[in-house]
Amino acid sequence: MLRLSALVVLLLSPAAVLAADSSNSAPKPAPATTVQGVVADPTGAIVPNAEVDLVNADGSIAGTTKSDGVGNFLMAAPHAGSFTLVISEPGFETVHLPVTVRPNVVSVVAPAAHVMAAPLHITLPIAAVATNVRVNGDTDEDLTASEENRDSSVLTSSDLKALPIFDNDYVTAMSSFLDDSASGTGGSGLMVDGVEANRATVSASAVQEVRINQDPYSAQYYWPGRGQMEIITKSAADKYHGQFNFLFRDSALNAQNALAPSKPFEQRRVYEGSATGPIFFAKKSSFLASFNRAEEDLDSVVDATIVPTTADPTGLFQANVPSPTRDTEFSVRAAHQFGDKYSAYAQYSYEEWTGQNQSVGGQALASNGYNSEYHEDDTVVHVDSTLSAVLLNQFSVVGEHDFNTHANVFEAPRVSVSGDFTGGSAQGDYLSTEYNFRINDMVTWTHGRHTVKFGAGIPHISRRAFDDNTNALGTYTFGPTLAADGVTVLQTALQNYTNNLPSEFSQNTGDVHFIYHQQEMGAFIQDQFKVNARFSVTPGVRYDWQNFLAQKRLGFSPRVSFAWVVDEDSKTVVRGGGGVYYDRFGSGPLLDLARYENARRRSVQISLDPAAEPATGCVPVGACATVTDQPPNLAELAPNAAIPYQMQYGLSVERQLGEKATGVISAYSTRGIHEFRSVDINAPTPESGYTERPDPNYGMIRQMQPYGFFEGSGLDISYRGRLNKYFTGFGRYTWSHYESNTGGIGWFPQNQYAPNDEWSNASFDRRNRLGMYAMFNPKSVYNLAAGVFANTGRPWTITTGTDLYGDSLFNTRPDGVGRDTETAPSYVDLDLRWGHDFAFTPNKDEDAPRLGFSAGAFNLLNHQNPSSIDTVETSPTFGEVTADGPPRRVQLGMRVEF
């Protein structure tokens, strides 16, 4: 058992005294009934969110709390007797401090020099082999706590330095462990230090931990645990400490892209680092600063079919198009301790990203590109208030400002030839700006066997502006001409393109400036009730509101979870739970309603028939149709639309494997109810042969309807921890299957009059998924770290490239063919990394200055991982891969720590 390796103060009632069990220490008066301290790592960096338990002699938990954002904790001793103070955090050895409380006297079994008159640091020693597993051989650990769930994926700061993380992009790396079925319309959830965020606001070396599925059924969070990523940043420290990383890649070390005419050029330089320490002119104040600069010069690979020539009768066109990007990010935080009860920090974060020739690659020609710029400013103020020994309040307010602009590389009408290429122009000019405030307040109250959390949050008080010049010059769509049997090709799409016979023309005119608001709020309460030493249950409920829906804005979401310790010796725990999760939509549907609900942005579509006698299509379209006479399209929300929600429930069994590892088997099911889809309620009628719309005053009337449904189940087998001194890691295998009759709020059925005939595999259905990170011989210079990822391909749908139903959607399938009946090739990725840090001085302690070098290979097997497939049956490249993921790439790195 580890003894306490730093200082802790135990403050008891005015009638009590503090005494250490040491021959040269006498009892001293103490002013309050609290156990108080600060948790730090060996470098002096504060450790937030460390678990602090006061354990009775019989092993039951007398009290529990967590260190706050600056490492402080405060807890009451409930009665006289013998206790053990247990402080634990992933990646560190657990510290046990025996404490005896008796009338008027408390004895702390620690060296006398460790008893001080003011709170000082508890130093958590780094684990012998740093892992992300909270598993140890001590029975005092509260295995029933919901946050002790082992069916989670956790990446620590130590892992970030040792594992093959491409470009130090820890968000993308951990995204592989998110579950698509648990994501909402607006995507997966991202929490940074307990508050929702658009992005990770600190660079990799300033991250303490990244978690997925830590507490899967908690009412505290909006998203299910498998659909949310939590980032815990390092706290500002009271000792100077820093890290600088340089990463380098060059195409000379890369393998060849299978679709490129020659090896695409690539060179990437990443400069990243962080520094922390005391602010010398301000007592009890410290800072944390981080930065990331990424410069990438790379080529996008075009693989398209264009008009055949004598020189190239196949029409195959392959090209490498330069698409450089630049990204600059930095953040600065100042923290201050206000006495024993209050601490706060303020942080500013900045990002500026630029890219040229974006949206080029695959079947998109260079003329389809646009140049992009994104800028974001974030300001955060966070306050932790220890209101009493059992009451903690955490308050955050965030201000965000961002803008995003796209500018066409070429100005011309856009051309889309079904299954062959897109070009002409991106027709994607726009400027988007946002001002948003987020407010979050949470209270934690511990009382006997209860740990109650309640709070409220406003993730969006947002004002958005959008200057829309998209499709201002119009888009021509060319499809094939089929015979009456719907199978025989009379003219290919390329032939119709050559003959200037489009199947459709669309264009946007009218207002260009739109202002709209996104408002959301939520509140929750939950109670973790420890029934006995082996069983706990955590019921809770959330309430969420959003301004997207005109009716039924209220959403109460009951949640519950439990944990039952079946066997303490083997740490076998059965966990289960379930809950309701309401959907959010992001800003996209709100913008569509602002633009098209009253046709302020006048979007028109002209259906043309290249097979008619004479053909009705032409280029330019003004020679055969008057665009201004065409009826506008509209967008609306279905009357009395209900809020979509998911029902999630599951059960898991976890067991300790050896001394420092855990194995988990979990099963879960999901049902999505009132899922959104879009339907054209003014689509041409079957009675007219799909040529005449019911209301000729309008074109498409897109109605967003909550009438979809999906369901599915999954089985996970996961492993986390240290097998022996030669191997440590974490990984997960998932088998799952999901079916649905919708593809989301922007998806349309093939036949607008039969939207319920679309039941099939869900678009995110992947039967088998494997993800694992592992370290071999991690303490030796002969170490090796690996990342292994393999997935079944996603489903895709065969289309004909025609508009059989006259609704201008061009999603017609061959007769008798369902949606998502095909499966893309599998994804396989093996990444390896070697690295070692060399101490600058003879002192080789954890906080000694170090210089490190590393080399990594990503997609070592050079597996062709398709990212796009030609789905158009009438295309000459039907079913072939049109865009690939990156080939094998080598990344070199250097790190300096002090």
N, C-alpha and C positions, 0 to 999 in steps of 0.2 A: 504494500500500500504506500502510495506517495505521500510524503509530508508536505505541508504548505511551504512553498519556496519563495514567498514574499510576504507582505504585511497585510493584516486584516484587523479591523477594529470591531469589537463587540460592545455595543452600547446598550446598557440595561436601565431599569427603572431608577429613579433618583435614590431609592432605598437600597439599591444593589451596588455592588462594586465589581470591578473587573480584575481578575487575578490570573496569572499564567502559572501552570504547573511547572515551576522552575525554582530552584533553590535561591536564586538571587533576584526574584521579582516579587514585589509586594502588591496587594490589592490596591486599586485606585478607583476613585469614584467615577461613575459614568452618568450621563445626563438623560438617557432615553431608553425605551424598551425596544431596541432594534439591533439587528445584525447588519452591519454596513461594510461595504468594501468597493473596490474598483478592480476590474479584471483586465489584464494586459497579456500580450505575448512576450517572448524573450527579447524582442527588439524594442519594446516599449510601446508598440502600437496597441491602442485600446481594442479590446475584443467585445463587440456588441453582441447581444442576443445569446450570450452564454447562459446555459441553464444552471441555476443555483437552487439546490434542494436542501432543506433541513430535515434530516432523516431520524426517526425515532430508533431506539435500541432494537425494536422488533422488526425493523426494516420498513415500516410504513412511513409515508411522507407526512411530516407535520406542517410543512409549508414549502411553497415553491415560488420562484420568480425567475426573471431573466434580467441580465444586465441590459441597461438601456443603450441608447445610441452613442453614448460616450463611455460605456463600460461600467457605470455605477449600478449597484443593487442595494436594496434596503428591504429587510424582512424582520417580522416580530418572532421572538421565541414564545410559543403559546403557553408553556408551563415549565415547571422545574423538572429536571431529569437529564439523562445523557442523550446527546444528539451527535450526528455527524453532518458537517457542512460539506456538501458534494458539489463541486464546480466542474462542469464538463462542456466541451465544445468540439465539433468535428475537426480532426487534424491535430488535436492536442491530447496529451495525457490528462486523464481525469485526476483532479486534486481532491483529497479527503482530509478534512480538518475535524478531529474529534473535539466535541464541546460538551462540557458538563454544566448544567444550569441547576442551582439549588438555592434555597432562600438566602438572599443577600450576597451570594457568591456565584461567580461563573469561572470555571477553569477552562482555559484553552490549552490544549496539549500542543505546544509549539515552543521553539526556542525563545528565551526571554527577550532577546534583541528584536523579536518580531512583534512585540506588543508596544504600540505607539499611541499617542494621544489624538491622532487624526487619521482619517481613512487613507490608506495607502494601497498600493497595487498588490493583487494576487497574480502572480506570474504563472500562466499555464505553460508548462514545458511542451515543446514540440514532440509529437509522438515519435517513437523510435523509427517507424516508417510511416510518414505522413499519409494518411488516407482520408477519405471522405466518409468514414463509417463511424457512427457513434455506438460502438460495441466494445464492451470490456468485460472482464471477468468478475466484476463486483456486483453483488446482489442488491446494493442500495439503489441502483438506478430504477427510476419509475418507468417501467416498460409499458404501463397503461396510458401514459400521456399521449394525446393525439399527435403531437409534433414529433414523437419518437417513431412514427411510421417508417419502417425500413423499405417499404415499396415506393421508394423515391429515388430520383437521380440528383446527385449533389456533386458539384465541381468546386473544389476549394482553391485558395490562392496557391497552395503548394502544387496542386494538380496543374494549374495554369502554367507553371514554370516547367513542368516535367513532361506533359503530354503533347502529342502532335496536334496542336491547335493551329489551323491554317490562318496565317496573317494575324495571329493573336485575336481572332474574331470569335470571342467566347459565346456570343449570342447565337451566331449561326451554328457553332459546334454543338451547343446544347439543344438547339431546335430539333435535332434529329431524335430527341427523346420526347418531344411533344406528340400528342395524339390528335390527329386532324378531326376525329369525331367529336372531340371535346371543345372545338373552337367555334366561335359564333360567326355571324355574318361579317362583323368587323374584324375578324381574325382572332389570333390567340392573345391572351392577356400578358402584359408586361408590368411588373411591379418593381420599383426601385426604392429600397429602404421603406417599404410599406405603403408607397403612394404610386398610383397608376402613372405611367409615363409613355411618351411617344417612342423613346429610344433609351439606350444605355447612356447615361450622362457622364460616366467616368471611363477612363481607358483601362486596359486589362490589369496593369500592375496595381491599380487602386481598388480592385475587387477583392472582397473577402470570401464570398461564396455565391454560387448560383444554384438555385433549387428548382426542381419540378416535382409536383405531387407530394410536397412535404406534409400537408394536412388536407387530404383530398376532399373532405365533405364539410369543411369549415364554413360557417355562415359569414365569417369575416370577409371572404373573398367573393367577387362577382362570378368568376369563372370556376369550372371544375378543376381539381388539382392537376389533372393530366393535360389541361389546356392553358396552363398559366406558368410563366417563368418569373421567379423572384430573384432579384439581384440585391445582395447585401454588400454595400461598399465598406471599405476600411474606414475606421474613424481616425480623426486627426490624433497624432500621438504626442507624448510629452518628451520624446527623444528624437533627434534628427535621424531620419532613415530615408533611403531613396533607392530607386531602381531605374535603369535605363536599358531599353532593348532596341536593337537594330536588326531588322529582317531584310533579306535580299533574295530575289529570284530573277532568273534570266532564262530566256527561251533556249539558249545554248545548252542548258541542262535539261530541257523538257523533251518529252517524246513527241512524235508527230500526231496531229489531229487527223483522224481517219477521213474527214470530209474536206480538208483543206488542200488546195493545189500545191502548197508548199508549207513548211513549218511556219505557223503564225508567230509574229514577233511578240514578245512579252518581256517586260522588265518592271519589277515592282520593288519599291524601296519604302520600308515602314520604319518610322522613328517614333518610339513610344516610351513613356516613362512617368514616374510619379515621385513626389517628395513630400515628406511630412515632418513635423517637429513643433517645438514651442515657438510662440511669437515672442521674441526677446523683450519687446517693450511693453507687453501686456501680461500680467500674471494670470495664471489659470487659463491661458488662451493658447490655442494651437492651430495649425493650418494643415491642409491637405491639398496638393495641387497635382493635376495629371494632364497629360497631353498625348495626342496621337496625330501624326502626319503620315498619310499614305499617298504615294505617287505611283501611279500605274500607267504604263504605256503598253497597250496590248492591241491585238487585231481581233475583230469579230469575223467569224467564218460564215460566208454566204454559200448556200448550197441550194440552187433554184433551177427551174426549167424555164427558159425563155424561147423566143421564136427561133426555130432551127434555121441555120444558114448552110450554104454549100460547104463552108469550111468546117462547120460543126452541125452535122445533120441530126444529132441527138438533142440539141438545145440545152445540154447540161451546162450550167454556169456555176463556177466556183471561184471565189475571190476572198482575199483577206483585206478587211477594211479597218484602218486605224480608228480605235475608239478609246482614247485616253481619258483617265479620270484623275481627279485630285480631291483629297479629303483632309480637312484640318479641323481638329477638335481639341478643346482644352476646358478644364474646369478648375475653379479655385474655391476652397472652403475655409472658413474661419469658425472655430468652435470656442466656446467659453463656458466655464463652470461657475454658476452663480450660487455660492454657498454649497450646502450639502444636499439641497432639495431640487435645484433647478440647473439645467444645462441646456444649451442651445447652439445651433450653428446656422450660418447663412452660406449659401453656395450659388455661384454663377457658372453656367456651362454654355459653351459656344460650339457651333458646328457650321462649316461652310464646305459644300460638296459641289463639284462641277464635273460634267461629263460631256463628251462630244460623240456624235454619231451613235447616239443611243437608239435602241430598237432596231438595230441592224444585225442581221445574222439569220441563219436558216434560210427560209424562202423570202426574207425581207432584204431587198436590194439596198445599196448605199443611198439611193435617192429617197428611201423611206426613213432616213434618220432624222433625229432632232438633237439639238444641243440643250442641256439642262443645267440648272443651277438651283441648289437648295440651301437655305440658310435657316438656322434655328438658334434662339436665345432662350435659356431657361434660368429662372431664379427660384431658389428654394429657401424657405425659412422653417426650421424645425425646432420645437421646444419639448423637452422631457421634464415633467414635473412629478417628483415623488411627494405626493400630497400627504401620505402617511406610510406607516410600515406595511400596509396591505393595499395601498391605492396608488396606482401609477397612471398618469395622463400623458399621452403623446399627441402632439398637435403639429400639423404641417400645412403650409400654404405654398402653392407653386404658381408662378406666372410664366407663361410660354408665349413666344412670338415666333412665327415661322413664315417663310414665303418660298414658293416653288414656281419656277418658270420653265416653259418649254418653248423653243424657237425652231421652226422648220429649217433644215439645212437647204432644202430646195423649195421654191414657191411654184407650185403647179397643182392641178387636180391630182388626187390620189387614184391609183389604179390597182385593183385587186383582181387577179386572174385565179379562179378557184383551183387550188391544188398545185399551182405552178409558181407564182411569185406575187409580191406586192411591191409597188414602187411609185414613181412619179413624185410623191411628196408624202411626208408624215401627216400633213394637215392636222397638226396637234398643238398649234400655238395657244398658250394660255398663261395666265398669271394667277396664282392662288396665294392668299394671305390669311393668316389666322392669329387672333389674340384669344388666349384661353387662360382661365384660372382654375386651379384645382385646390380644394380644401379637404382635409381629412383630420378627424379627431377620434381618438380611441382611448377608452379607460379600461384598465385591468384591475380587478378587485379580487383579492384572495381572502376567503373566510372559511376556516375549518377545512372541510373536504371539497369546497367549491372554489373554482377559479372562473370568475365571471368576466367576460369581455363584452363591451358594448361600444358602439360608436356610430358616426355618420360621416359620409363623404360626398363631395360634389366633384366628380371627375371632369365634368365639362360645364363651364359657363363660357361659351365660346361664341365669338363673333367672327364669321368667315366672309371673305370677299373673293369673288371669282370673276376674272375678266376672260371671257370665252371667245376665242377666235378659231376654235376647232372646226374643221371641215368647211371653212369659209369659201374655198374654191371648189369644193365638191369632190365626190368620190364616184368613179365608174367601177362597177362590178361586172366581170365577164364570167359567165358560166357556160357549160356545154349545152348543145341542143340535142335532145333525145327524141327518138321516134315515139309513136303512140304507145308502144309496149313498155316505155319507161326504162328500157335497158339498152337498146341499140343507140350508139352514138352517131348522130348525123354530122355534127360539127363539134370539135373539141373546144374547150375554153380558149386555148391559144389561137385556134383558127378564127373564132369570133373576135378575138382581140385584134388579130391581123386585119380583119375585115371591118373594124370599127363598128361592131354590133354588140353593144353592151346589153346586159340583162336588167340592169338597174342603175339609176343615178340618184344620189342623195346630196343634200346641201343644207347648211345652216346659215340663216340670216337673222336680222332683227337685233334685239337688245344684246349687248355684250357684257354689261356690268351687273353682277348679282351679289346681293348681300343676304345672308341667311344665318340662323343661329342654331347651335347644337347645345342642348341643355339636358343634363342627366344628374341624378342624385340617388343616394342609397343610404340605408341605415341597417344595423344588425344588432343582435344580442345573442350570446351563447353562454352556456354554463358547462364547464368540464367538471363533472361530479364523480369523485372517487368513491365508489360504493364500498370497496374494501381494498386490501393490498393487491388483489389480483384482477379487479374489474373496475372499469370506469365507463361512463357514458357521457356523451357531449351532445345535447340537443341545442338547436338554435334556429333562428328565423331571420331572413332578410326581407327588406322592402326596397324596391327599385322603381324609379320613375324616369321617363324620357319624353321629350317633346315631339318625337317622331309621329306618334300615333294620336289621332284626334279623339279616339274613344279608348276606353279600357286601359288607361295609362298605369293603373296600379298593378304591382306585381309582388305578392308575398311568396317567399320561397322557403319552405320548411327544410331543414337539414338535420341529420342525426348521424352520429358515429359511435362506435363502442370498441373497447379493447379488453380482451380476456387473456390473462397469462395462464396458459395451460400447464406449463412446467417451468419453474424458475431456474433450475439447473441448466437446462438446455436453451433457456430463453425462447421457448415456443409460445408464440402469441397469435391469437386469432383476432383479426380486426375486420370490421365491416361497417357499412353505412350506406347512406343514400340521400338524395335530395333533388330539389327542383331548381333549375337554372334558367332564368329568362334571357332572351337574346338582346343584343344591341346591334346597331346597323352601321355605325360609322357615319361619315359625312356624305357618302355617295348618294344614297336615296334622297337625302334632304336637298342636295344640289339638283338632282333630277327634277324634283318637285318645284323648286324655285325657278328652273329654266323652262320647264315644259308643261306645268299644270295649267297655265293660262296662255301657253304659246308665246311667252315673251321672247324666248329664243325660238325662232321659227325654223323648225326642222321639217324638211320635206323629202319624200321618196317617190321616185317615178319608176314604176314597173314597166319594163320594156320587153318586147318579144322579138328576139332575133329570128325566130322561125316563121313569123307571120309573113303574109304576102300582100303588100311589101313589108319588109321588116320595120318595126316601130322604133328601133334604137338607132342612134347615130352619135358621132363625136365630131364637133362639140354638140352637146345635147340641145343647145338653143336652136339648132337647125331643124329639129323635129318636135320640140315641145317647148312650152312657155313655163319656165320654172316658177315664176311669180304667181301663176294661176293655180298652182297645185295646193291642195288642202294641207294644213299643218298637222304634225303629229302632236299628241298630248301624252301626259303621264299623270296618273292619279293613284291614290291609295284606295283599296277596296273599302266600301262602306262598312262601318262597325268592325274594322279589322281587329282581330285578337292579337295578343302579344305571343310570338313563338316562344316555346320553352322546351327544355330537355329534362327528362327524368333519368338520373344516373344512380346506379346502385351496384354494390360489389362486395366481395368477401376475399380476404387474403389470410394466408398462414405463413408466418415467418419463423425461422429457427436458426439458432447460432450454429455455425459450421467452424469447428476448431476454436481457436482462441479469439480471433479478430475478424471474423467474417459472418455474413448472414445470407441465407438463401430464402427466397420468397416465392410462393406460388399464389397468384391472384386471378380471380375471375370477375368479370363485370359485364353489365348490359346497359344499353342506352336507347332511349326512345326520344325522337324529336317530333313534337306535336305543334300544329299550326305553323309549320315551316313555310317560309315565303318562296314564291315563284312569281314570274311575270307572265301575263297572258294578254294578247292583243284582242280586246273585246270588240274591236271593229274590223276584225280580219275578214277578207272576202269569204262569202258564204259558200257552202257546198252546193246549194241549189243553183248558184250562178256559175258553177264550174270553177270556183275560187278566182273569179275575176272582178266581182263587184262588192264593195264594202256596204254594210247596212246603212251607215250615215255618210253620204258622199261629201259632207262638209268638212270631214276630217280624214286624215290618213290613219296611221296606227294610233290606237288609244291603248297605251300600255297601262295595265292595271296590276299593281303589286298586291298579290293575294296570299293570305296566310292559310292555304288549304293543302299544303304539302305535308309529307310525313317521311321519317326515316327510322330505322331500327337496326340494331346489331349487337353483337357480343364479342368479347375478347378474352384471351387467356394469356397471362404474362408469367414468365419464369425469369427471375432476376437474381443477380449475385452482386454482393458488395463486400469488400474488405480485403484483409491480408491473409492469404492462404498460408504462407510461411515467409521467411525473410527474403526469399527470392521472387515472390510474386504478390502483387496487390492490384486491385482494379475494381471496376464496376461495369455491369452490362445487363442487357435485357433482351430476351426473345419474346416476340408477340405474335400470336395467331389471332386474327380477327376477321370478321365478315360483316359488311354493312350493306343494306339495300335501301332504296329511296325512290320517290317519284318526282324529285326536284333536284335541281343543281344549284339552288340559291336564288337570291332576290333578283339577280340580273339574268337568270336563265329563262328561256322560252321553250315550251313543248314543240314538237314537230307539227302537230295539228292543233290549232288554237281552240277547236271545238271538241277536242278529246284530250284534255290535259292530264286526266287520270290514267291514261293508257301508257304511262312512262315508267311503270315500276320495273326496276332493274338494279344492278349493282350500283352502289353510290359512287360518285366520282372520286371519292377518297378511299375507296375500298382497296386495301392491299393485304392479301392473306397472310403473308409472312414478312416479319421485319426483325432484323437483328442489329443491335448497336452495342458496342463495347469499347471501353478504354482500359488499358492494362499497362502496368509497369513491371519489368523484369529486372531483378538485381538492382533496385533503385539507388542503393547507397554506394555502389561501386562505380569506378570509372568505366567499367565494361557493362554499363546499363543499356537498356533498350525499352522504349515505350511504343505502344501500338494502339491504333484505332481501327476497328473492324466494323464495317457497316454494309449490310446487304438487305435488299428489299425486293419483294415481288413488284413487278411493274404496275402502274396505274391503269385502270380501264380506259378505253377510248371508243368513240362511236364512228361507224362508217357513214359517210354522207355521199350524195351524188353530185354535189356542187351546183344543184339547180334549185329553183324556187317554185316547186310544184304547187304549193298552197297560196301563192301570190301575196304573201305577207312581207316580202323583202327580207326574210331572215336567213335564207339559203342554208337551212339545217335539215333539208329533206333527206331521209334515209331510203335505201333500196327497199322495195316492197318485201314485207315480212321480216325485216331486220330490226331488232330492238336497239335500245340505247345502251351504250357501254358494254357491248358484247365482246369486244376485243381487249387484249391485255398487252401492254407495252413490254419490251424486253426488261429483264431484271436489272437492278442497280447493285453493283459490287464495288466496294472501295476499301483498300487496305493501305493504311498510313503507318509509317515507322519514323521514329525519332531517336537520335542519340544526342545526349548533352551532358556536360559536366562543368561544375563550378570549381574554380581554383582559388584558394584563399590568398590574399595579398600578403598576409602577415603570418607569423608562426601561430598566432591565436586563431583557432579554427572553430570558435563558438558560432552559434547560429547568427549572431549579429556582427560577425567579422566581415570586413570588406571582401568582396569576391569578384572575380572575372570569370564569366562563363562563355562557352562556345557550344553550338548545336548544329546538327544537320538533320533535315527531315525529308522524306520522300512521300508524296501524296498520290493516291491511286497508283501504288507501286506496281500492281499487276497490269496497268495500262488497259483496264477494262473499258470497252466502249459503253458509256452510260448515256443512252439517248435522252434528250430533253424535249424532242418534238418529232412527230410522225405525220406523214402525209395521209390524211384521213379521207381524201376525195377519191371515190372509186373510179371515176373517169379520168383521173390524172395518170400520166405515164409513170410516175414514181409512187403510185398508191401503195401504202403499207410500208414504204421505206423510211428510214431515219433521215430527217432533214436537218437536225441540229443535235450536237453531242455535248455532253459535259466535258470538262477539261481532261486532257490526257495526263500521263505521269508528269509530275512537276517536283522539282527539288527546291527546298528552302533552306537557306543558311542563316544562322543567327548568332548574335553576340549580346551578352548581358553584363552589366556592371551593377553591383549592389553595394550599398554602404549603410 
